[in-house]
Amino acid sequence: MATETPPPSKTQVPLPSREEFVRVQDSEEFVRLRRSYRSFAFPLTVAFVVWYLLYVLLSNYAGGFMGTRLFGNVNVALVLGLAQFLTTFLIAWWYARHAAAKLDPAAKAIKSRMEGDA
């Protein structure tokens, strides 16, 4: 069957030593990779948590505002609740683009060197 996975390779790739891992972790390239990840992920995580907590707090303590009808049976709470889903998907899409453009190539280069392919 064409969808079966191929058998595992017979050749074993030797694992890097602890010293090699430490050397790579201390390298400028790894520091840049980690900085790129953190400078993207941490601010967006904080922003999304604040945005989520704002929604929860408004729902609990600003019922009059959240119940304000915008049109028909659509109120502020519904629009902000749907915006939570929208921002979740937008952040996931944005992170996937960031990872594909900046994180994955750098991680692949480090991995390749660690495995001895470079």
N, C-alpha and C positions, 0 to 999 in steps of 0.2 A: 504494500500500500504506500502511496506517495506521501502521505501525511505523517508517517512514522518518523521519529527522531533518529538520527544516525547513531551508531554505537559510539560509546566514549572512546577517546583517543587512547592508544596504547602507551604513548610516550607521556611520562610524568614531567611536568614543569616544576623545577625545584622552587620551593617557597623562599622568598627573601628572608634574610635573617633579621633579628630584632634591630641590629645596628643599621641595616639598610632602611628599615622603616623609619627609624629615628632620623637618619640623615635626610630622607625625603621629606619628612614632616618639618624639618628645620630649613628646608630649601626655600629660596625666594619664590620659585614657581608655585609651590604648594601654599605658601603664605598668600600669594596673589589669588590663588583659586579660593581659598577659604575666605579671604576678604571680599571677593566678588560675590560669593554665596551669601555671606552674612550681611553685606551692605544692601542686598536685595531682599532677602527673606525676613530679616528682623524688623525693618521699618514697616514693611507691608503687613506683617503679622500684628504688630502693635496697632497700626492704623485700622485693621479689620476688627480686632478685638474691641477697640474704642468705639468703632462704628456699631458693632453688635450690641455692646453694653448701652450705648446711647439709645438704640432702638428699644431695648428691654426697659431702661429707665423711663423713657417717654411712654411706653405702654403702661407702666405701673403708676406713674405719677402725673402724667399729662393726658389723662383720658379725654378731656374736652378737645384738646388739640388733635389727638390721634383720631378722634371720632368726626372731625371736620370732613364734611362731604365735599369732594372735588367735582364729581359729576355722577349722576345716577346713584347707584349704590356703592360707588368707589370712594373710599375715604383715605385719609393720610396714612393710617395704619396699614392698609392693604398695599398702597404704593410703596411705602418704606419696607414692608415685609418682602414684597417681590424684588425690591432693589437689593435686599440681602442675597437672594439667589443670584441675581445678575452680577453683583460684585464678586461673589464666590467664583463663578465661572470665568469672569474677566481676569481675576488674579491667577487662577489656575492656567489660563491660556497665556497670560503674560509671563508667568514663571516658566512654562514649557518653552516659550520662545527664548527667554533669557538663558535657560539651561542648555538648549540646543546650540545657541550662538556662542556662549562664553564658557559655561561650566564643562559641558561634555567634551569638547576638544582638548581642553587643558587636562581634564581627568584621564582621558584616553592616552594622552602623551605620557603622563606620569605612570600610568598602568603599564604601558608598553615598555617604558624604560625599566620598570621594576621587574617585569617578566623577561627582560633580556631581548626583546624583539627589536629595540631601536639601535 
